[in-house]
Amino acid sequence: MQTILIIGCIMMVLAVALGAFGAHALKKKLNADMMKVYETGVQYHIAHGLGMLLIGTLGQNLNHFTLAVTAGWLLCIGIILFSGSLYVLSFTGVRKLGAITPLGGLAFIAGWIVLLVAVLQG
């Protein structure tokens, strides 16, 4: 669980830094559509980084904490694939990268389902 907490903290540092970078440095460099794509990446990055912190904190109290760890890793993978692909898409405009984004979304969904199973099992 400590690893999930550490990575969650790192993810939050990156989310805040990337959000600030977008707000200050990218507004004049990206068109409105690409800025919205970037902001969506930041939004999901923050939400799921906080989810990792939640899992790392509360998962220790679950009987099936290994499921909670798996959920944490799935959220991490989701951040990398979903938010990461949106960040790169916003910079490059390469629409083919959008094919990666749903895989990150699936990782997010799977992570929350695995956490639900862990909670239901105690």
C-alpha positions in Angstrom: 0.0 0.0 0.0 2.9 2.4 0.7 3.9 2.1 -3.0 0.4 3.1 -4.1 0.5 6.1 -1.7 3.9 7.1 -3.0 2.9 6.9 -6.6 -0.4 8.6 -5.8 1.5 11.5 -4.3 3.8 11.7 -7.3 0.8 11.6 -9.6 -0.8 14.5 -7.7 2.5 16.5 -7.9 2.5 15.9 -11.7 -1.2 16.8 -12.0 -0.9 20.1 -10.2 2.3 21.0 -12.1 0.7 20.0 -15.4 -2.5 21.9 -14.6 -0.5 25.0 -13.7 1.7 24.7 -16.8 -1.5 24.4 -18.9 -3.1 27.4 -17.3 -0.1 29.7 -17.6 2.1 28.5 -20.5 -0.3 26.8 -22.9 -3.2 29.1 -23.1 -1.5 31.1 -25.9 0.1 28.1 -27.6 -2.9 25.7 -27.9 -6.2 26.4 -29.7 -9.4 26.3 -27.7 -10.2 22.7 -28.7 -6.7 21.4 -27.8 -6.8 23.3 -24.6 -10.0 21.6 -23.7 -8.4 18.2 -24.4 -5.5 19.1 -22.2 -7.7 20.3 -19.4 -9.7 17.0 -19.6 -6.4 15.1 -19.2 -5.6 17.2 -16.1 -9.1 16.7 -14.6 -9.0 12.9 -14.9 -5.4 12.9 -13.7 -6.3 14.7 -10.5 -9.4 12.7 -9.8 -7.6 9.4 -10.2 -4.5 10.5 -8.4 -6.8 11.3 -5.5 -8.3 7.9 -6.0 -4.9 6.3 -5.6 -4.4 8.2 -2.3 -7.7 7.0 -1.2 -6.9 3.4 -2.1 -3.5 3.6 -0.5 -5.0 4.9 2.8 -8.2 2.9 3.1 -7.0 -0.3 1.3 -4.9 -1.3 4.3 -8.1 -1.9 6.3 -9.5 -4.4 3.8 -9.2 -8.1 4.1 -8.4 -8.4 0.5 -5.9 -5.6 0.3 -4.2 -7.2 -2.7 -7.3 -6.3 -4.7 -7.0 -2.8 -3.5 -3.4 -2.7 -4.6 -4.5 -4.0 -8.0 -7.1 -1.3 -8.2 -4.4 1.3 -7.4 -2.2 0.0 -10.2 -5.1 0.1 -12.6 -5.8 3.7 -11.8 -2.1 4.5 -12.3 -2.2 2.8 -15.7 -5.4 4.7 -16.5 -3.7 8.0 -15.7 -0.7 7.2 -17.9 -2.9 6.0 -20.9 -5.9 8.3 -20.6 -4.4 11.5 -19.4 -1.0 10.9 -21.0 -2.6 10.3 -24.4 -4.6 13.5 -24.1 -1.5 15.5 -23.1 0.4 14.2 -26.1 -2.7 14.7 -28.4 -3.1 18.3 -27.3 0.6 19.1 -28.1 0.9 17.2 -31.4 -2.6 17.2 -32.8 -2.1 13.5 -33.8 -5.6 12.2 -33.7 -4.5 8.5 -33.9 -3.3 8.9 -30.2 -7.0 9.1 -29.4 -7.2 5.3 -29.9 -5.1 4.9 -26.7 -7.4 7.1 -24.5 -10.3 4.6 -24.2 -7.8 2.0 -23.0 -7.0 4.3 -20.1 -10.7 4.8 -19.5 -11.2 1.0 -19.3 -8.3 0.8 -16.8 -10.1 3.5 -14.7 -13.3 1.5 -14.8 -11.6 -1.7 -14.0 -9.8 -0.1 -11.1 -13.0 1.1 -9.5 -14.7 -2.2 -10.1 -11.8 -4.1 -8.5 -11.9 -1.7 -5.5 -15.7 -2.3 -5.2 -15.1 -6.0 -5.1 -12.4 -5.5 -2.4 -14.8 -3.4 -0.3 -17.6 -5.9 -0.7 -15.4 -8.7 0.4 -14.4 -6.7 3.5 
